[in-house]
């Protein structure tokens, strides 16, 4: 399958138009379904600059760059990887390197390679806007109605980011270039052939399937995933809402692409990532004898997945301890106790 072509069976992501970025509907933001918001940030000065040229967009960004900011992390891969940041052949390492450079150096490098068909793949990922580009959000921002969303900028050329999940909700706004986004519901986990959990290119486990050339002999269930895929090509000014834990594959389609995204969680700040629980469960539960594992399956359903008011209702409220509703204080106490046990 050539790059830039939809996966077979993928259907378009639902679209909305005419939305005000200063007053996005809360039922849309928390609806649990992906949505493309066409033109929602089309009036941003950054988008207008990018429509003129990549050089105009770079100059616009440079005007906000904090000169005393730490270097950004630029991920760089050789031309032969075709923009796909991934593992090496035996998954012992990766097919790219990372360099720490000032932001303006990364921007200048992207411009220098813009017309080179054999350009290396270059990607500056998840760079906090308020740290590196103070003042940018005063002119280019979205009101989400949530406290302190994390706003990041992603800058690169024709790159492909393998399908992965994020715990937070994600509003991803294309402000320069074009991007193809391909999404899968969380339950497609078994059909996406996810790689190692603890050795990943960028912190999140990824699909091992090359979306540009799926090997259905090696990954036959990927055909089932494709039947559930949703896709869209985003133009400058468009955004896509990616709900928590939806698998997403991102592809930059131009020689210069910029995306601004907002992450926020529908959970208290003290709550740790569930990935920590998964890792501990692998260490402590997965390899138990089958009968014991079945018992712990029931225990987890009782205390975690099926927990309700009756779970600890027979215990006096003052004595419920960890079974009581958690707050920051109880979570800190529990975390300290777990660390003591893990460091035995």
NORPE-V372691 format. One record per residue. N is the residue number from 1. RES is the residue in three letters. OMEGA is omega in whole degrees, 0 to 359 (999 if undefined). D_CENTER is the distance of its C-alpha to the mean C-alpha in Angstrom with 1 decimal. Layout:
N_RES_OMEGA_D_CENTER / N_RES_OMEGA_D_CENTER
//
This chain:
1_UNK_180_24.4 / 2_UNK_176_24.2 / 3_UNK_177_21.0 / 4_UNK_179_20.1 / 5_UNK_180_21.6 / 6_UNK_172_20.1 / 7_UNK_177_20.0 / 8_UNK_178_23.3 / 9_UNK_180_23.3 / 10_UNK_178_20.0 / 11_UNK_183_20.8 / 12_UNK_172_19.7 / 13_UNK_176_17.2 / 14_UNK_183_19.4 / 15_UNK_171_20.1 / 16_UNK_178_21.6 / 17_UNK_174_23.6 / 18_UNK_182_25.5 / 19_UNK_179_23.3 / 20_UNK_181_23.9 / 21_UNK_178_20.9 / 22_UNK_183_23.0 / 23_UNK_180_23.4 / 24_UNK_182_20.7 / 25_UNK_181_21.9 / 26_UNK_179_20.7 / 27_UNK_176_21.3 / 28_UNK_183_18.8 / 29_UNK_184_16.0 / 30_UNK_184_16.8 / 31_UNK_178_18.0 / 32_UNK_179_15.4 / 33_UNK_178_15.5 / 34_UNK_180_13.4 / 35_UNK_171_15.5 / 36_UNK_180_15.9 / 37_UNK_185_17.7 / 38_UNK_173_20.1 / 39_UNK_188_21.4 / 40_UNK_178_20.0 / 41_UNK_183_19.8 / 42_UNK_182_22.4 / 43_UNK_177_24.8 / 44_UNK_174_22.7 / 45_UNK_178_24.9 / 46_UNK_179_22.0 / 47_UNK_179_21.8 / 48_UNK_178_25.6 / 49_UNK_182_25.7 / 50_UNK_178_23.4 / 51_UNK_176_25.5 / 52_UNK_180_28.5 / 53_UNK_176_27.2 / 54_UNK_180_24.6 / 55_UNK_177_27.2 / 56_UNK_178_27.6 / 57_UNK_179_23.8 / 58_UNK_179_23.9 / 59_UNK_178_27.1 / 60_UNK_180_25.5 / 61_UNK_181_22.7 / 62_UNK_182_25.3 / 63_UNK_181_27.3 / 64_UNK_188_24.7 / 65_UNK_176_24.1 / 66_UNK_189_25.2 / 67_UNK_179_27.6 / 68_UNK_180_27.7 / 69_UNK_175_24.0 / 70_UNK_178_22.9 / 71_UNK_171_21.7 / 72_UNK_176_18.2 / 73_UNK_178_16.7 / 74_UNK_176_17.2 / 75_UNK_187_16.1 / 76_UNK_177_19.0 / 77_UNK_181_20.1 / 78_UNK_182_23.5 / 79_UNK_186_24.3 / 80_UNK_178_25.0 / 81_UNK_178_21.4 / 82_UNK_178_20.9 / 83_UNK_184_17.7 / 84_UNK_177_16.0 / 85_UNK_191_14.6 / 86_UNK_176_15.6 / 87_UNK_165_18.1 / 88_UNK_191_21.8 / 89_UNK_183_24.3 / 90_UNK_177_24.8 / 91_UNK_177_21.3 / 92_UNK_180_23.0 / 93_UNK_186_21.2 / 94_UNK_183_19.0 / 95_UNK_183_20.1 / 96_UNK_173_19.1 / 97_UNK_178_20.2 / 98_UNK_180_18.9 / 99_UNK_176_21.1 / 100_UNK_184_21.5 / 101_UNK_173_22.9 / 102_UNK_183_23.5 / 103_UNK_183_21.2 / 104_UNK_176_24.2 / 105_UNK_177_24.9 / 106_UNK_179_21.5 / 107_UNK_179_22.2 / 108_UNK_180_25.7 / 109_UNK_178_24.8 / 110_UNK_178_22.6 / 111_UNK_183_25.6 / 112_UNK_182_28.0 / 113_UNK_189_26.3 / 114_UNK_183_25.6 / 115_UNK_183_28.7 / 116_UNK_180_28.6 / 117_UNK_179_27.9 / 118_UNK_181_27.5 / 119_UNK_168_25.0 / 120_UNK_174_22.9 / 121_UNK_184_19.1 / 122_UNK_182_17.9 / 123_UNK_171_14.4 / 124_UNK_190_14.0 / 125_UNK_167_10.3 / 126_UNK_180_9.1 / 127_UNK_186_12.8 / 128_UNK_186_13.9 / 129_UNK_185_16.1 / 130_UNK_178_18.8 / 131_UNK_187_19.4 / 132_UNK_184_19.8 / 133_UNK_181_20.7 / 134_UNK_182_22.7 / 135_UNK_180_24.1 / 136_UNK_185_21.6 / 137_UNK_175_20.3 / 138_UNK_180_24.0 / 139_UNK_185_24.2 / 140_UNK_184_20.6 / 141_UNK_177_19.0 / 142_UNK_176_18.1 / 143_UNK_185_19.7 / 144_UNK_182_17.6 / 145_UNK_177_20.3 / 146_UNK_182_18.3 / 147_UNK_169_19.2 / 148_UNK_172_17.5 / 149_UNK_177_13.9 / 150_UNK_181_12.0 / 151_UNK_183_12.3 / 152_UNK_176_11.0 / 153_UNK_182_12.1 / 154_UNK_188_11.1 / 155_UNK_179_14.4 / 156_UNK_177_15.7 / 157_UNK_185_17.9 / 158_UNK_183_17.8 / 159_UNK_178_14.9 / 160_UNK_180_13.0 / 161_UNK_186_9.6 / 162_UNK_181_10.2 / 163_UNK_181_8.9 / 164_UNK_178_6.8 / 165_UNK_169_5.9 / 166_UNK_178_4.7 / 167_UNK_182_8.1 / 168_UNK_166_8.1 / 169_UNK_187_8.8 / 170_UNK_169_7.2 / 171_UNK_185_9.8 / 172_UNK_186_9.2 / 173_UNK_176_12.7 / 174_UNK_182_14.3 / 175_UNK_174_17.1 / 176_UNK_182_18.5 / 177_UNK_177_18.9 / 178_UNK_178_17.4 / 179_UNK_170_14.3 / 180_UNK_177_14.2 / 181_UNK_177_11.5 / 182_UNK_186_12.2 / 183_UNK_174_11.2 / 184_UNK_176_12.9 / 185_UNK_182_13.9 / 186_UNK_185_13.2 / 187_UNK_176_16.8 / 188_UNK_179_16.4 / 189_UNK_186_15.5 / 190_UNK_184_19.0 / 191_UNK_184_19.0 / 192_UNK_174_16.0 / 193_UNK_185_17.6 / 194_UNK_181_15.1 / 195_UNK_183_16.1 / 196_UNK_178_17.0 / 197_UNK_189_15.3 / 198_UNK_177_16.7 / 199_UNK_190_16.7 / 200_UNK_180_13.4 / 201_UNK_186_12.7 / 202_UNK_175_10.0 / 203_UNK_180_10.0 / 204_UNK_175_8.3 / 205_UNK_186_10.8 / 206_UNK_172_10.7 / 207_UNK_178_13.1 / 208_UNK_182_16.3 / 209_UNK_174_17.3 / 210_UNK_185_17.8 / 211_UNK_179_17.1 / 212_UNK_180_19.7 / 213_UNK_183_22.3 / 214_UNK_177_21.7 / 215_UNK_185_24.3 / 216_UNK_172_25.4 / 217_UNK_179_28.1 / 218_UNK_184_25.8 / 219_UNK_188_23.1 / 220_UNK_182_25.3 / 221_UNK_177_23.2 / 222_UNK_176_20.5 / 223_UNK_177_23.0 / 224_UNK_177_22.6 / 225_UNK_181_18.8 / 226_UNK_180_19.6 / 227_UNK_179_21.9 / 228_UNK_185_19.1 / 229_UNK_173_16.6 / 230_UNK_188_16.1 / 231_UNK_176_15.7 / 232_UNK_168_16.4 / 233_UNK_184_17.1 / 234_UNK_177_16.3 / 235_UNK_177_19.0 / 236_UNK_183_19.3 / 237_UNK_178_19.3 / 238_UNK_175_17.2 / 239_UNK_175_14.0 / 240_UNK_174_12.0 / 241_UNK_180_11.2 / 242_UNK_182_8.5 / 243_UNK_178_10.0 / 244_UNK_172_9.1 / 245_UNK_171_8.8 / 246_UNK_177_9.0 / 247_UNK_179_8.4 / 248_UNK_176_7.2 / 249_UNK_185_9.0 / 250_UNK_181_9.3 / 251_UNK_173_12.8 / 252_UNK_188_14.6 / 253_UNK_183_18.1 / 254_UNK_179_20.1 / 255_UNK_176_21.5 / 256_UNK_182_19.9 / 257_UNK_176_16.5 / 258_UNK_178_15.0 / 259_UNK_173_12.0 / 260_UNK_180_11.9 / 261_UNK_179_9.2 / 262_UNK_175_10.0 / 263_UNK_172_8.6 / 264_UNK_182_11.4 / 265_UNK_175_12.6 / 266_UNK_180_15.5 / 267_UNK_181_17.1 / 268_UNK_182_19.4 / 269_UNK_183_18.4 / 270_UNK_185_20.4 / 271_UNK_178_18.6 / 272_UNK_177_17.1 / 273_UNK_177_14.0 / 274_UNK_178_15.3 / 275_UNK_177_14.4 / 276_UNK_178_17.4 / 277_UNK_179_19.6 / 278_UNK_180_18.6 / 279_UNK_179_19.6 / 280_UNK_179_22.8 / 281_UNK_176_23.6 / 282_UNK_182_23.4 / 283_UNK_191_25.7 / 284_UNK_188_28.1 / 285_UNK_191_28.1 / 286_UNK_187_27.0 / 287_UNK_172_30.2 / 288_UNK_172_32.7 / 289_UNK_186_35.6 / 290_UNK_181_34.7 / 291_UNK_179_36.9 / 292_UNK_179_35.5 / 293_UNK_178_31.9 / 294_UNK_177_33.0 / 295_UNK_181_34.4 / 296_UNK_173_31.2 / 297_UNK_179_29.3 / 298_UNK_180_31.7 / 299_UNK_179_31.4 / 300_UNK_178_27.6 / 301_UNK_182_28.2 / 302_UNK_188_30.9 / 303_UNK_185_29.3 / 304_UNK_191_25.6 / 305_UNK_178_24.7 / 306_UNK_184_28.0 / 307_UNK_176_28.9 / 308_UNK_183_30.8 / 309_UNK_183_33.7 / 310_UNK_185_36.1 / 311_UNK_180_34.2 / 312_UNK_184_35.9 / 313_UNK_181_38.4 / 314_UNK_180_41.3 / 315_UNK_177_40.6 / 316_UNK_187_42.0 / 317_UNK_182_39.2 / 318_UNK_183_40.0 / 319_UNK_185_39.8 / 320_UNK_177_36.5 / 321_UNK_186_34.6 / 322_UNK_179_31.2 / 323_UNK_176_31.8 / 324_UNK_176_32.1 / 325_UNK_183_29.2 / 326_UNK_170_27.1 / 327_UNK_184_26.8 / 328_UNK_183_25.9 / 329_UNK_180_29.3 / 330_UNK_180_29.3 / 331_UNK_178_25.8 / 332_UNK_179_26.9 / 333_UNK_180_30.1 / 334_UNK_180_28.3 / 335_UNK_179_25.9 / 336_UNK_179_29.0 / 337_UNK_178_30.8 / 338_UNK_179_28.1 / 339_UNK_178_28.0 / 340_UNK_181_31.8 / 341_UNK_181_31.7 / 342_UNK_181_29.1 / 343_UNK_183_31.1 / 344_UNK_999_34.4
//
